[in-house]
């Protein structure tokens, strides 16, 4: 009777753990072209908040560091301000940085964190991305081979690349955990022996890619796709936190994501694990979901709809109109919750940002010639005006 009770308690604990995690993230690609541009920053953050995302993983931070060194508190201020804004205004609870080597985390991100004592300005997650499982990426003459493997005495093949990866991941995990940050690793494929060694590195969280086409997606298909790798991780007989990673690129799940809730695949995975009879599942702890990447994600739930206003149309003005480069919005009635959406005649959204002051400039120099609709949306009204972009 006691054994049955213990088993039941264990089962309840597993199910509760699966359902209680709520990390919901996406990669921010091209971050070096976003940081410092208030309109682009706010577009991403509003998208995250309106769709329930709470985790951002930033790509191209090494390029940010090259242009504005993050180890200099003055030049790092824009980066610190972005993280602070994300956490204090847009419900982001974690910000991660993706990189392919230990040195960048040690010499740049770790030092940046030490120089910024406020938790609202810190990088929370050190994400290692090094695709050791792809032969062309690691063979003789490849970038990984000449940059990392040969200089560090590893063979230029998938076995050598995994050896380098494992060593690097251990070092990043130790570095992150020393100051309360998390280590995270992205994986495509690995064999059973590698899965066990990955779990034994102590990495805090594993991202497992489930890169499948929209037409193939189903709960059972995705589970069969990822199950062998989950079982491989479980052979270490240690608890491992796992987040499924989906791609919203057109060749993968962009069509599916456009018609379905972003977080449904995670719910389906949890349901599959709950129904799993294998005891190996007790070592797998679903932590949430991750999407690749912002530029490919369907831009849903950004506004409640566009309508041409016939009343109160003088609540804001646009000039110059027509315009070529910089357009100014002058709002006569706005609040902290007012947002601005810019769409073309097909309804495709080009920009979304918060109106944080009565006069706000935005750049249309990259827009094609034509007619666009500028919508100011607040709690009690939505007002739309047309603008012409000339070339």
N, C-alpha and C positions, 0 to 999 in steps of 0.2 A: 504494500500500500504506500509506503514511504517513497519507494522508487518511482511509482506512478505519479505521485504528487510532485516530486522533484522534476520529472520529465514535463509535466504539465506547466509548471512554473517556468521552466526553461523555454518551452514553446511560446508562452505568453510574452516573455521578455524579448524573444527574437522578433515576434510580430510587432510588438510595441516599438522596438528600436527601428525596424524597417519603416514604420509609418511616421515616426516622430522627426526624422531628419528632414531638413528643409533647405538645403543649399541648392540654389537655382541660379546657374551662371551661364555666361557666354564669353567667348573670346572677343576682344576689341582689336580688330586688325587695323593696320595703318595708324596706330595711335600717335606716331610722330607727326602725322599730318592733322591730327585732331587737337592735341594739347595746345593750349594758348588761343584757340579759336573758340570764343564763348558760344557761338551759335552751334558749332559742331559738338562741343562738349555737352551742351544742354540737350541737344537732340538725342544723343545716346543715353543720357541719364534719365530723361523723361520716358524714353522707350523702355528702359529697364524698370523704372518705378511703375509705370502704367500696366506693365505686363507681369509684375510680380517677381522680377529677378532681383537677387540680393548679392550676387557675386560677379565681379568683373575680373577677367584675366587679360592683362595688357601685353600685346605684342609690340615689337619695334622699340622697346624702351632703351635698347643699346644705342639706337639712333638719336633718341631724345638726349641721352647722356653725352653723345658726341657733340651735339649742338649746344646744349645747356647743361654742363656737368652737374650731376646730381649729388656729388660729394662737396659741392660749394653751396652753402646755405642760401646765398643770394640767388644764384642761377637755378637752384632747385625749388624756388618758391612757387613757381607756376605748377610744377608737379605736385607739390605739397597742397596747394590750394585746390587742385582738382580732386585729390583723394578726400580732403576735408569736405568739399562740397558734396561729393558722392555719398559720404557717410552721414553727414548732418542734414542734408536737404532731400536726398533721393532714396533713402531706405537701403543703401548698400551697406552690408555688414562686413564683407571681406573684399579686399583688393589684392590680386595676385599679379606677379610679373613672371612671364615666360622667358626662359633663356636656355642656351644649350651647353653651358659650362659653369663650373664651380667658381672660377676666378671672377666672373662678372658679379655673381651674388656676393662673394666675399669682399671684393674691392669697391663695389658700387652700392648695391642694394642694402647690404648689411650695414655699411658705413652711413648711408643715408638714414636708415632707421635709427641708428645711434645718435645722429645729429637732430632728430625730430622726436622729442619725448612724448608728444601728444599721440595717443592711440588713433585719433581721427586723421592723422597725417601719415601713418605708417603703412608700409606694405605688409600684408598679413600672411601671404602664401608665396613660397619660392617654388615655382613650377619648372621642372626640368623637361625639356623636349629634345630628345636625341634619338632619331629613328634607326636604331641598331638593327632592326629586323628586315630592312630593305637592302638587298645585296648591292644594287648600283650606287647606293649612298656611301658604302663603306669599302668597296673594292679599291685596288691599287690605282692611284691617281685621282681618286674622288676627293671631295672637299673634306669629309670627315677623316679620311685616311691621312691626308697631308697636314691637316690642321691639328688633329687630336690623337689619332692612333699611333702613327709612326713616331712623333715627338715624345710620346709617353711609353714607348716600348710595347705596344699592342699590335697584333697582326691585323692586316687590312682585309678582314672578312667578318661575317656576322658573329662568329665566336669571339674574335678580338674586340669587336665593337660592344658586345654585351659585357665583356670583362671591364672595359673602360666605363661603360654606363653604370654598372653596379658599384664600382669604386666611387664614381662621381656622385651617385645618388646617396650613398652613405655619408659622404662629406657634406653634402647640402643639407641632409636631414640633421646632422649634428650641429651645423651652423645655425639653422633655423630654430631648432629646439632650444638652443642655448639662451635665446632671448624671447622665447614664447611665441615664435612664429611657427608656421606649418610647412612641411615639405610635401610636395605633390609631384606626381609623375604621370606623363601621358604614354599610353602603350597602344600599339596596334596589335601585333601578334607575338607570341612567345610560346616555347614548348613547356612541357610539364616541369622539367628540371629548372628552367629559367624562372617560371612562375613561383616556385618554392623559394628560390634565392631572392627574388624581388620582394616577397613578403618578409623575408628575414633581414632585409636592409633596415627595417624600422620605419620606412616611409610612412608618413601620416595618412596619405590619401592617394588612391590610384584612379586614374581616368582610363576607362577601357572603351576604345572606339567601337561603335556599332554603326558602321558606315554602310548602309543598305539603301537601295533605291526606294522611292516612294511606293512604286507599284508592288514591291515585295513586302512592305511593312505589315506585320501582324504581331500580336503578343507572342504567339508560339514561334514565329520565325525569328524574332529578335532574341528570344531566350535560347533557342538552339544555336544561334550564331555566337552568342557570348558564353554559353555554359561551359565549354571546355576550358576557357581561360579562367573562369571563376573556380572551377575544380582544381586547376593547376595552382592557383594562389592558395587554395585551402589546404594543399598538401603540406604546407609549412606548419599546420596545426597552431596557428596564431591568428588572432583577430585582425582583419584587414578592412579598412574603410574603402568603399568602391563607389565611384560615380560613373554611370554610363555617359559616353560622349557621342553626340549625334552631329552629323553635318547637314547644314541647310543649303549646301551648294546645289545647283540645279540638277546635277547628275545623281544626287542622293535624295534628301528628304525635304527639299524646298517646297515641292507641290503638296506633300503631306502636311507640312507645318503650316501652310497657308490655310488649310481647311480644318485643322485640328488644334486642340490646346497644346501649347508648348511642353507642358509637363506631363501629359498623358503617357508618354513612353516610360517614364519613371514609375508611375502607378502600375503600369502593366508589368514591369520588371519585378516590382515588389510582390505583386500578386502571383507571379510565376514562382518566385522564391518561396513564398508562403506555402504554395502547393507542392513544392519539391519535397520528396521523401528522403533524399540522401542526407546523412548526418553531416556531410562536408559543409552544408549551408550554414551551420552554426558559426563558422569562422568568417563568413561574409557579412559585412555590415553596410548596407546601402546608405549612402550619405547624401544623395541628391542627384542632380542632373546638370550636364554641361552641354552647350551648343557651340559649334563652329559655323560661322563667325558672324559678327554684327552686320557686315556689309551684305551678307547673303540672307539673313533672317527676314521673313515677311514683316513689314512694318505695320503691325496690327495695334489696335487700341490706342491710337495716338490722339484722336479727336473723337467727339461724339457725332460728327457729321458736318458737312458744309452746306450752308444755305445762303443765298444772296439776301442780304437784309434790306428791307424797305423802310425800316424805322430806326432812327438813331444812327443813320449812316455817317453822320459827322463825328462819331466817337473817335475816329482816328483818320489821319491823312497819310498819304504816301508821296514822296517826292525824291528825285524827279520821276515823272511818269509821263511818257516812256523813260526808261533808264537803261544804262549799259553796264555799269560796274557796281557802284554803291547806291543802295536805296535806303532811305530813312523812313522809319515809321514814327509818326508823332501821335501819341495816344492821349486823349483828353480824359479818359475814364478807364483806369486799370487798377488791378489789385495784385497781391502776391501770387494769386492763383491763375493769373491770365497767361495763356500760352498763345504762340503764333505758329500757324501752320502755312506752308507754301506748297501748293500743288499745281501741276500742269492741267491742261484741259482734259486729259485722260484720267485724272484723279490720282496720279502717281505723286507721292510725297517727296519733296526735295529737301525741305528743312523743317525742323520743329524745335522751338526753343521757348524758354520762359521770358516773359516781358518783365524785366526787373527794373526798368526805369521808363519814364514817359517818352523819351526819345531813344531810339535804338536803330543802329545801322546794320545792314546785312549785305553780303557780297553776292552779286548775281553774275559776276564776270565769267563763270564757268557754265552758266545756263545757256541753252540753245535759244535762238530768236523765237519769240512767240508770246502767247498770252498765258498768264499765270493767275492763280487765285490766292489772295492773302487773307487768312482768316484769323481773327482775334476771338478766342474762346475763354469765357470766364464762367463762374458758377451760374449766373442768371441770364447770360445772353451769348449769342454767337453772331459775329458780324463779318461779312466777307466783301472784299473789293477786288477788282481786277487791276492788273498791272501789265504793261507791255514791256518786254525786254527787246531792245534793238541791238543790232550788230553793224 
